[in-house]
Amino acid sequence: MKILVINPGSTTTKVALFDEQSCLCEQKIDHDSKLLSQFKKINDQLDMRTEAVRSFLDDCGVKAGELDVIVSRGGILPPVHHGAYIIDQLLVDTLLYSPVQEHASNMGAGIAFEISKDGGGVPAYIYDSISVDELLPEARLSGVKGHDRRSFTHVLNTRAVAQKIAEEEGFDLLEENVIIAHLGGGFSMNIQSGGELIDVVAADEGPFSAERAGALPIYNACEIARIEGADGLYSYEIGRGGLKSYLDTTDAREVEKRIAEGDKEAELVYRALAYQIAKYIGSLAPVVSGEVRAIILTGGLANSKYITDDVRKRVEYIAPVYIYPGELEKEALVESGRRLLRGEEEAYKFSLD
């Protein structure tokens, strides 16, 4: 059993090769920012990134035809279920040429599709797309008719971490409700009930993060748009907001260093960050009438005891709080590949109907 997993990010492509039990080789392929700046659209990077994955396989001494399955992080599709989807031409074209939103993960299916063809048609799948949509009907309304809320959250990591915590603590995710906050470069949260993601707090709906403004009040957003235009407003959600805007850094370690040195502004901003995380976690509890089995903090910022202690203090009255720093995306992809090969899980076929 040889499983190739692919996880494209904004400036990296993470790849790994597994057998039945272990990782054979892996690499975080860094893409030079000057090179990336030459591409007008994300999908223009496809050939370059595919060649990088081919080089990875060469370095591992494995030919594409020797692979049993390829599993990639899922991009931003129209609403889909959680789980695996077969990578075919329609799915690839949708992600590359008519995506719901531009995102580096949209290239994953295209890279996997090309490697699959190199190997003569190796089975290839995406797993747990960002746009998994299992929202309750009442969760869809935004307040403006014809502009429903979109279900965007870190599905791949949050489902994997929720399963790990459930196994460790001895409860069944199909019978319990859990709230999970992914605190990475961008933040998102979701509440999982009966194994489905019934509501979310997307990156533009919740707390500010390292470089995202989060849920800007509508009047503030209108004022920024009048002064800086729509593109200027959008830039605060993709790089200029959050810690970057307040403290001119996206590095939480730098912020904590400033706090230790007595910087009161940094302390206020960091306290506000923890405060907002807790507030939006709390906003999900009423979805299940407060019947929450666990609250889980994951992602890179979950390494910060300063943040996790503050959040725990504010929300542990709702449910026990569990901390899982980092992410399990690679592990989630490879485990899905193993289940698919063993016939323990069926894959969906993507359709625009």
N, C-alpha and C positions, 0 to 999 in steps of 0.2 A: 504494500500500500504506500503510494507516494502522493502526498497532498501539497499543492502549492497554494499559499495564501498571500493575498495582495491587499495592501491598505494604503491608498494614496492620500497624502495630506497636501497642504498648500505649498510647502517647499521640500517635502520628502516623499519617498515611496517606500513603505516598509514591506519587505518580502521575507518569506520563510518557507522552508521545505521540511515536511514532517513525514515520518513513517507511522506505523501502528501505535507506537508508544512515545517517541521522542522527536526532538528537533534535530534534523540532520545538518542544516546550515540556515543562517538568517542574516539579513543585512538591512540597515537603515540607509537607503540611498539618498544622499543630500543633493538637491538640485540648485545650482548656482543662481543667485538672485538676478545677476546680470543676464544670464541665459533666459531665465523665466520672463524677464521684462521684454524680451524680443517677441513674445507671443501675445497677440491681441486678445485672444480668447483662451479659456482654459482648455477647450477641446483641441486647440492647435498644438498642445503639448503631447498629444497621444503618441505620435511616432517616437518622439524622444524618450518618453517614459517606457514605452514598450521595448525599445532597444536596451534600456537599462535593465529591465527584467530578464531579457534574453541573455545579457552578459552575466547576470547573477546565476542563471541556470548553467551557463558554460563554466563559470567558476566552481560550481558545485559538482560539475562532471555529470550532469543529468540532461538528457535530451527531452524535448517537450513530449515526444511520443511515449516516454517511459512514465509519464504522470498518469495517475488514476483519476484525479479530480482536481479542479481549480476552484477556489472559493475566494471571492472578493468582497470587500466592504461595499454595501449598497449605497447608491447615490440618491439624489432628490428626485423621485418619480412622482407622478400622480399618486393619490392615496393607495397604499398596499397593505396587506396583512404582515404580521411579523413572521419570520421564518425565511425559507429559501425560495428563490425564483430562478428558473432556468435562464441562462444568458443566451439570447438569440438576437437576430438582427433588429427586430422591433425594439427590444429593450435597449440595446446599444444606441440605436438611432435616436430614441427618445431622450436618453441621458445626454448624448453628445450634441444634438442639434435642436431639440425642443424641450429643454429641461424646465421644470417648474422654477428652478433657481440655479444660478451658476454656483458650482461648488467643486472643489478638487476631487471629492469622492465620486463624482459623476464619471471620471475616467476609468475607474476600477473595472467596470464591466467591459469597456472597450479593450483595455489591456488584456484581460482574461480571454476575451473572444479571439484576439490575435494569437495568443499563445496556444489556445485550443486548436486553432486552425493549423498552427505549426506542427502540432502533434497528431494531425489527422482527425480531429474532432473529439478531443478529450472533453468529457462532461465538465461544464463550467456553470457556476452559480454565483449569485449575490446573496448576501444573508443580512437580515435585519436592517433594512434600508432606514435612512434618517427619516423618511416620510411615512413610516408605518402610521396608519390612521385607524384607530379603534375607539375614537372618541364617543362619549355619550352624546345623544342627539342634542341635549341642552347645552353641552360644552362647545358646540360648533358656532353658536351665534356670537358675533363680534360687537353688535350694537348698531351696525349699518347693514341694511338688507343688500344681499348680493355680494357681500364681502365677508364670507365666513372665515373663522379662525383656521389656521393651518396647523397640522400636527407635525411639528419638527422637534425632534429631541434626539439625544445620544442613545438610540435604541440598542445598538450592538453592545456597548459597555454596560449600560444600566440593566439590561436583561441578564447578562452574564454574571454581574456582581450580585444581583438580587438572588439568582439561583445559588450562588456560592454561599451567601449568608444564610439562606434558607436551609441548605444542607448542613451547614455548621451548627445552626441553632435548632435544627430538628422540627421545622414547620414546612407546610406544603403551600407553595405559591398559588396553587389552584384553589386553595381554600382561604387564603389570607389576603389582606390589603397591605401594600408597602409603598412608601414614598421614597423616591431616590433622587438625589441631587448630584448631577455630574458637574464638577467644578474644575474645568480644564481651561484652555485658552479662551473658550466660550463656555457659558453656563447654560444648562437646561435642566429641567426637572420633570418628573412624571409620577403618576400614581398608577400602580399596577394592581388590578383586581381580577381574580379568576384567571390569571395568566395573560390578561390583556391590558393595554395602556389606555385607560379610559379617559384620562385628561393629562394635559401637559402644560408646562410653563416654558415656552420657547425662549431663545436667546434675546429676542426683541420684546418679550413680555415680562421679564423678571428683573433680577438684580443686575446692577452693572458689574462688569468683570474687568480683567486686565486691560482690555482694549475695546470693549463694547459698552455702549451707554445703557443698554437694557431698556426698560419700559419708560421712555421719556414721556412726561405729561404732555397731552395733546397741544396745549397752548404754548408750552416751551418749544415743542417740535415745529409748530407753525411759525414762531418767531425766528427760529434758526433757519427755516426754509426761506423765509422772506429775505433774510440777510445773506445767506450763503447759497441759496438755491437747493433744489432737491438732491443733487449729487453731494453737496456739502453736508446736508442733513444725513444722508445715507452713510457718509464716511465715518460718522460717529458710531455707527453700528458695525463697522468692519475695520476698525483700526485706530480711530482718534478719540474714542470715548473711554469711560471707566478710569482706571488708574492712570492711563496714559494722559487723559485730559487733566486730571487733578494734580498729578505728581510727576508727570513727564517720564514715567517708567512703566513697563509692563511686568517687571520682575518683583514678585511678592517678597523674595528674600531681601531685595534692596529696600523695600518699604519697611520690613521688620527691623532691618539694620538702622534705618533712620529713626524709627520709634525708640529703639534701645539707646540711641544717642540723644533723645529728648525732643525730637521733632513733633510738635503738637499737631500740626496740620496733617502729617502722615498718620498720626494716631487717630485723629478724627475720621479721616477717609477710610482707614482700615476697619475701624469700629462700625462705620456706616455700611461697609461691604458685608460684614458678618450679620449686621442687623437686617439688611435687605434679604440675604440668603434665608435667614430664619423666618422673616415675614412671608416670603413666598412659599416656603415649605408649609407654613401654617395655613396658607390659602388653599392648599390641596386637601387638608384633613376633612373639611365639611362635605367633600364630594362623596365620602363614604360614612357620613354622620359621625366622624371621629373614631370609627372602628379601624384603627391602624395597628398592625402587628409590629412594624419596624420602620424606622427612618434611617436611610443609608446615605452617607456622604462619600463620594468617590471622585476620581480625577486628581490632577496634580496638586491642586490647592488643598486637598484633604491631607496633605503632608504637613500643613501648617497647624500646629497645636493652638496657636493664638486664635485662628479662625474657628477650628472645630470645637474648642472649649467654649467659645462664646455662643456658637450656634447651638451646641448641646444644651447649654444652660437655658436657652430660650425655648427650645422645642421638646425637651425630654418629658414634659408633662403630657404630651400627646402619645408618645410611644418610646420604647428603648431606641437609643441612637447607636448605630454601628458605623465605624470608620474603615473604609477600604481605600487607601491612597493608590494613585495610579490607575491603571485600566487593565481590562482582560480582553481587549478586542482580538488580539492574535489568537488567544486560547479559544475564544468563542468561534472564530472562523474555522480553526482546525477541527474542533469538536463537531461542528456542523458537517464538515466534510466526512468525518468518520461515520457519523450517523447516516448520512446520505448513501455512502458506499455500502453500509451494512443493511440498508433497507429499513432503518428504524425511523426515518422521517421522509415524507414526500415533499417534493418541490412544486410550487405553483408555476403556472405559465402566465406571463405578463400579457395583459390585454388593455387596450384603451377604451373598451366598451364599458 
